[in-house]
């Protein structure tokens, strides 16, 4: 099943959805970021580099650090600080993935066995803590207190978002507003912080810093909403984990919220049985997908994602046309086109 909806947020966005623009734009600096990541995962404790490199080398796009470099370029930043902050952002992201897989009992991550399946939950949590520590060391080395405040605050907000999601798990009464608040914290906040620190380093006007943060926040929300759709209508390769994991784990995501609200009482009983009580039998995932399609929950979630994508593009209106702006606009279209 695929949800196909047109998306044309700005004339500057290229016709073919791709992140090649941003990849090419930041290629040289990303080589430095990757070398820094490799060096900072080193440890005399053998298990630390083993666990860290298992996930770091597993094929993630490293979108968040590329956003840090691209927004720094958009702000005409000249210096080495963006490279260390980009590596810090990637370490923060990797740490949250290691922790999330433990919380969710996930078996797969980026198409490979999750680290917890190979080294255990304890190692995954502790190596995640090690990466967070290294992230903060690099932030301090940059020496920009405002950037340190932004990223350290993001770490707090992300943790709050994860706890909020845990509290909302299996609760079919979760509202759309409550869910959006969760994903702003657990997903979009790191996108926002990653984009904000570039213009902060460049000491650009506050309006430009806020614009880049708004771009990242709205992109992050759109990104997560598309992931919610992919869990029911994508492929394991596109999602990086098993399709249907959200359903099996009882996660309440926007498609579920919409279908639950729009369904019959018998259908709501199905969602309560499968998600709240975890009583999932053969064919229940297929029925869940059928109900999501019947009530247009997947298509409408993509529409919500398109809305936030358009807001992300509008946030960049302050900046003149150029390679960095075009690349950032392309990222928005690419993220949403993953459902095609």
N, C-alpha and C positions, 0 to 999 in steps of 0.2 A: 504494500500500500504506500502511496506517496501523495503528499499534499502539495499541489502546485498552485501557487498564487503569484501574480505579477508583482514586481517590486521595483520601483523607479524613484528613489528618494531625491535624486539630484542629477542634473544633466551631466555633471562632471564624473559620475560613476561610469566605469567602462561597461560594455555590453556583456562580457563574459565574467561571471562571478569568480573571483580569484583573489588570493592573497599574494600573488606574485609581485604586485606593485610594492607592497611593504617589505617583502622578502628581499627584493633587489635594492630597495632604498637603504635598508639597514644592514646589508650583508657583511660589510667590513666590520662594523661594530659588533654584530652578532657573533662573529668569529672570536672577538675578544671576550664577549660575554661567555661563550661556550668554554673557552680556555680557562676563564676565571671560575666557572662552575666546576670544571674538572679539578682544578687545583684546590678549591675550598671543600671538596668532599673527601679529601685525603685525611687519613687518620691512622694512628698506630693500632687502633682497635679495628681489626680486619672486617668485622661485620658491618661497620658503618659505611665504608665505601661500597661494599657489596650490595647492601640494601639500597643505598641512595642511587647508585649507578643502574641498578635493575630498572628503576622507574624513570630516571632521567634519560637513559639511553633507549627508551622504549618507543620513541617515535612521536612524541607530542610536538605540536606545531610551535610551541613557545611563543604563542601569540601575545601574552601579557608583557614579557620583556621587549618584544618588538614594538608594542604600543608605547612603552616608555621611551624607546629610542626615537620613534617616529614623531611623537609629540615634542620631544626635545628638539628635533630637527625643525619641526613646524615653528617652534619658538626661537629658532636661530641660536640655539645654545652651542657654545664652543667650550669643550673641556672634556675631562675624563669621568666626571661624576656620574653621568647618565649610564655609563657601562656598569659601574658598581651597583647603582640603584636598580638597573634592569636585572642583574644577577640576583639581587636581593628579592625582587618581585618573584622571580622564578623559584627561588628557594622557599618563599612563603607559600606559593601555589603548590609546590611538590609536597611540602610538609602537610598541608591541608588534605591532599589526596591520600597520603599515608594514613593520616588520622581518620579520614572519612571511611576508608575501606575497613578499618577496624570497627567503627561504629555501625556500619551497614552490613557487616559480615560478607562483604563483597568477595567474590572469587576471581573476577577478572578486572583488569585495568589496562586500557589501551591495547586490547587484544591479547594480553599476556596474563599469566597467573599473577594475581595481586601479591605484593611482597609478603603480606601476612600469611598467605598460603605456603610460602617457602621458608620463611624465617620465624613466623609466629606473630601474634598480636603485640607482645611486649616489645620486640625488636622494632616493629613498624612504628609504634608510638615514640619510642626513644630516639630512633633515627630522625623522625619528624621533628622532635625537639632539638636535636643537634643542628638540623638545617635552619630552623628558626633562629638559633643562636648565631650561626654563621651569617644569616641575613642581617641581623642587627649589628654585628661587628662591621660589616661592609657599609651599612648606613652611617655608622659613627665615623668611619674612615673618610667618608665624603665630607663630613663636617658642616652640613647644612641643617640647622636645627628645625627649620620649617618642614623640609622633606622628611626628616626623622619623625617629626610629630605626625605628619600625614600617614606614613607607613606604619608607625607604631599604633596609631589610632585605628588603622585598617585591621591590624591583627586583633584588636579588641572587638571590633564590630563583627569581623568574620566569626570569631568564637561565639559571640552572642547569637549570630544568625544560625550557627550550627545547633546551639542549644535550643533555640526557638523552633527549629525544624524537628528536633527530637521531641519537644513538647507537643508539637502538632501531629506527629506521626500517628497514623491509624485513626485520626480524628476526622471523620467525614463531615463534621460541622464546621470545619475550617472555612473561613470566607475568602473571597478573592483578595480583598485588601490585606488580610492577615498573611496570605501566602506571598503576595508581592513584597510585604515587609520582610519576610524571611529571605527571599532571594536577593533583595537589595543588600542584605547583610552578608549572606554566605557566599554569594557569587559576584554581584555587581560592585561591591565595595572595593575589591582588589582591582578590578578593571578601572574604577574611578581614580583610585590612588595611583595606579601605574601611569595613568595619563596626566594626572595633575602635577607630578613631581618634575616633569620636563620643563614646563614654563616657570615653575618655582626656581629651579636651578638657574634658568636664564634671567631671573629677576624681571619677568614680564609683568605688565599691569595686572591687577587683581582680576579684572574682567576676563582676561585671556586665561588665567589660571582656572577660574570658575567655568569657563567655556569648555576647557579640556576635561575638567572633572565631569561636567554634564555629559559630554560625549562618551566618556568611559562608563559612567553609571548607566546611561540608557542603552549603550551597546551591551553591557553585561546583563541587563534584564532581558533584552532580546535574545542573547546567546542562550540563557538558561531556559527561556520559554521554548526555543527551538529544541533544546535537549529534551524537554518534557515531551514534545511531540515525537521525537525520534525513538524514545523508549517504547512507544506503542506502534510506530509506523515507519521505523528506519531499518537499518541493518547493523549488525554487530560491528562491522568494519567502520561504519560512519560514526557510531556511538562510542566505540572503544570499550564497551562492556556488553554483557548479554542483554539482548532485547527482552523487555519485560521484567527487568530487575526491579524497577520502581514498583510494579504491581506486586511482585512476590515479596518485596520488603514492606509493603503496606504504606508506601509513601503517598501522601496527598499532594498531587501536583495540579496545575491549573486545568488540564483536560478533565481530570476527575472531578474537580470542583464544579465545572460547568455541566458535565453530564449528570452528576448527582442532583444538582439544582433543577435541571430540566426534565429529569426522568419521572417515571411512575413510582408509586410506593413499593411495588414489587421489585423494580430495578434498584431502588435505594436499599432495599433489604439485601440484594445481591452485593452491592458495594460494602455494606456493613459486615456481611458474612466474610467476604474475601479480604477486605482491607483491615477492618477493625479486629475481627476474630482470627484472621489468618487461615480460614478454612477454604483452601484453594484446591479444587479438583481438576481432573483432566477436562480440557475444553474451556476452563474458566477464563484463561487469558484471551482466547479467541472471542468469547462472549463479551469480555471487557472492551476489546477493540471494536466489536460490532456496535456496542452501545455508544462508544465515543464517536463513531462515524455517524450513527443514526441521529445523534443530537448535535452534530456539527462541532463537537468539542475540539477536535484536532484542528480543523480549518479555522475556527475562531481563535484558538490559541496562536496560530500563525498570524492571524490579523492583528492580535495584540502585539506580537513580536514586530510586525511591520510598523506599527504605530511607534513603538519605542525606537526602532531603527531610524525612522524619519526624524524623531526628536534628536537622536545622536547626530545625524547629518546636519540638522538645522543649527546645532550648537557650534559647528565649525564655521558658521557664516561670518564671524568676525575676521577670519583669516583670509588673506588673498589666495588666489588660485596658484597652484604649484604642485610639484611632485609629492610632497609630504601630505598635502590636503587630499589630493586624488587617491593616494594609497590608503589613507584613513577612511575615506568614503567607500572605497572598494571593499575594505574589511567588513563594513556593515552589510553590504549586499551579499558577500560571501557567507557570512554567518547565517543569514536567513535562508540563503539558497541551499543550505544543507538538507532541507526537507524535500527538495525537488528530485 
